[in-house]
C-alpha cells in the first residue's frame, strides 16, 4: 500500500489507499499491544531460526 502511495500518478488512488493504510496502522497498534500482553515479546518474532 505504501508503494502505491509512493508511485501512483492518480491522486484519487493515492488518497484512497493512503486512507486505508492509515486505518490499518491505527488498528495494528492496539492489536500489537494486546498480543504482547497475552503472549510475550516472542509473538512478534517471525524468524525461522530456532531459539
C-alpha positions in Angstrom: 0.0 0.0 0.0 2.8 2.4 0.8 4.4 1.5 -2.5 1.2 2.5 -4.3 1.1 5.8 -2.5 4.7 6.5 -3.4 4.5 5.5 -7.1 0.9 6.1 -8.3 0.2 9.0 -10.6 -3.5 9.0 -9.7 -4.4 11.4 -6.9 -7.7 9.6 -6.1 -5.9 6.2 -5.8 -3.3 7.7 -3.6 -5.9 9.2 -1.3 -8.0 6.1 -1.1 -5.1 3.7 -0.5 -3.4 6.2 1.9 -6.6 6.4 4.0 -6.8 2.6 4.1 -3.1 2.4 5.1 -3.7 4.9 8.0 -6.7 2.9 9.2 -4.6 -0.4 9.2 -1.8 1.3 11.1 -4.2 2.6 13.7 -5.7 -0.9 14.0 -2.3 -2.5 14.3 -1.3 -0.6 17.5 -3.9 -2.0 19.9 -3.7 -5.5 18.4 0.0 -5.5 18.8 -0.2 -4.3 22.4 -2.8 -7.0 23.3 -0.7 -9.7 21.7 2.4 -8.6 23.6 0.5 -8.6 26.9 -1.0 -12.0 26.2 1.8 -13.9 24.6 5.0 -12.0 25.3 7.6 -10.4 23.1 8.3 -13.5 21.0 4.9 -13.3 19.4 6.4 -10.7 17.1 9.4 -12.9 16.2 8.7 -14.3 12.7 12.2 -15.8 12.3 12.5 -19.4 11.2 15.6 -19.7 13.4 15.1 -21.9 16.5 15.8 -20.4 19.9 
